[in-house]
Amino acid sequence: MKENSISDEELLALIRKNIDIKELKKQNKRVTKKQIDMLFHDLTNYVKESERPIPSPQDSVDVHSTAKKFDTLFINIDGASRGNPGKSGIGVAIFDKNLKPVKEVCEYIGTATNNVSEYKALILGVKEAIKFHPQETLFKSDSELLVKQIKGEYRVKNPHLMYLFSDVQGLLKKLPKWRIEHIPREENRRADMLANQGIESSTKI
């Protein structure tokens, strides 16, 4: 039987699940050293970025204490990249069911692409939502790619985004009920402003 090269997605799944390489031989699949080197290079860069220090208190604005619980939260998220890739920031604006501000957070994430920034904004948004223990959470984003990938309508092909997608899926399991929807950019101005504020904060680092 002719051997088939294993795809990056399959290889990543094997790495994350710690499946023995012997399993590949049973499937007559071949792994190239170049594939492994490239994936681990992406993974190394991802881990380094994930270990960036938590932003200072000046980068977030609490309107109410996170000790308060909410039945419903509306969370606008956005990522901004000046250069794609370039200096990037993320912003999260949280509102209660009456659309009153609950919390705003912005963060500088270093050099990244627009898509990576959008994913990291969602990750931050989910982490913030978990703190409030809401019964239902609606995430709003102007990134059609992000929304469709999270909904499962688009496949995640980029190796770097695959790591972030996996992180998001794990975090979302901690929320009782959630939805995500795509909104026009003009309806996401607050989160966009915060994302750009995150980039500007890089001058203070």
N, C-alpha and C positions, 0 to 999 in steps of 0.2 A: 504493500500500500504506500502511495506517495505521501511523504511528510508534508504537513502544512505548518507554516509559521504561525505561532500563537499571536493573537492581537494584543495591543497594549492594554485594552480593557480587561481581557482575560488574565493577562499577566499581573495586572494590578490587583485583580480580585484574588488571585492566588497568593500574592504577597500579603494582602491584608488578612486573609483567612489562614495563613501559615500552612497551606497545603503542600505536602511533600512533592518535590520536583519529579519523583518517580511516577506520580500520577500522570504526568505529561507523556511519558513513554508509552503508557497504556493507550493513550489517545493518539499516538503517532504525531505529536506536535513538537515543533522545534523552537527553542528560545535562542535568540542571538544575543551575543554579549553587548552589542550596540544598543539593543532594546533595553536591557537591564541597566546599562550605564546611563542612558537618557532618562529613564524613569526614576532612578535613584537620585539623579541630579535634580530633577524637578521636586522630588520629595524632600531633599536636603534644603533647597531654597524655601519650600513651603514651611518646613519646621522652623527655619531661622526667622521667617516673617511672623510665624505664630508666637514666637517667644519674645516679640517686642514688648517693652514695658507697658503696663496699664497706664492710660493717659491720666494726667494730673486732674484734681478736682476742678480746676479752672475750665477744663474742656467739657464739662457737663453741667446741666442746669436742672436741679430738682425743683419742681413746683409743689409736689406733695411728697410725703415720705413713702418709701417703697414698702413700708409696713402695712399700708392700706391695701385692701384687696378689692378687686374690680370684677364685676360679672363679665363685662365686655371691654376689650381694648382695641383701638384702631391704631395701627403703627405704620407710619410712612417711612420708607427707607430710600436712600439714594447713595450712589458712589460717584465720585468725580475724579477724572484723571487728566492732568494737563500734559499731553504728549502722547498718551496711549501707546506704549507705556510712558509714564512720567510721574511727577509728584502727584500723589493721590490722597484723597480724604473720604471719609464716610460720615453720613449723618442719619440720625434716627429721631423722629418726632412722634411721641406717644400721646394719644388722646383717649378720654373716657367715652362712654356711650353718648354723652351730650356734646361731644367734640370739644371739651375743655382740655387745655394742655395739662398733661400729667408729668412728663419728663422729656428733656431734650439732651441728646448726646452727640458729640462730634469727636472725631479722632483722625490723626494723621497716620497713614499706614505705609508710608515710604513710596518706593517706585512700584507701580502696578499698572495693569491695563484697566480699561473701563469695566470689562466683564468681571475681573477679579474684585474690583472695588465694589461692584453691585453685590456680589456674593458675600463679601466681608461685611457689608452693610446689613444684609439679611441676618448673618450670624450674630452680629451685635444686637440687632433688633429682637431676635429670639431669646438671647441671653437676658436682655432687659425685661422682656415679657415674663419670663419664668419667675423673676423676682416678685412680681405682683400677684402670682397665682390666679390668673384670670380663668373664667369658665370657658370663654370663647375669645379668640384673637383673630383679627383680620389684618393681614399685612398688605400694604399697597406699594407698588413699585412701578416706575415708568420704563423699566427694562423688560421688553417683551421676551427676550431670550431667557432671562432669569425665571420669569413667571412660568413660561411654557416648559422649561426644564424641570422646575420643581413640581409642576402638575403632571409630569410624565409625558407631555405632548411632544417634546423634543428630546433627542438623545444627548447625553453629555459626552462629547468626543475629546475635548481638550484634557490632557492628563492633569494639569494643574487644577482645572475646574472640577475634575472628578474628586480630588481630595476635599475640596470645599463643599461639593455637593454631598459627600458622605458625612461631613461634619454637620451640615444643616439637617439632614435626615435624622441623625442621632439626637440633636437638640429638640427638634420638633416633637419627638416622641414624649417629651416631658410636659407638653401642653395638652390639656384634656381635649380641646377642640380648636382647630385653626383652619383658616382659608387664606389664599393669596390671590390677589387680582391685579391686573394691569390697568394703570390709569394714565391719562395724558400728562405730559411733562408740566403743563401749566397747573395741574392739580397737585403737583408734588414740589411746589416752590420752597416750602419750609424745609423739607429734608435736603433739597438741593443747596439751599443757603448754608445749612449746617455742614454738608459735605465739603463745600468750598471753604467754610470757616476752619474745617479740619486741616485743609491744605495750608491755609495761612498760619495755622498754629505751628507749622514746621519750622518757622523762623525763630520760635521760642525754644526749640529743642537743642 
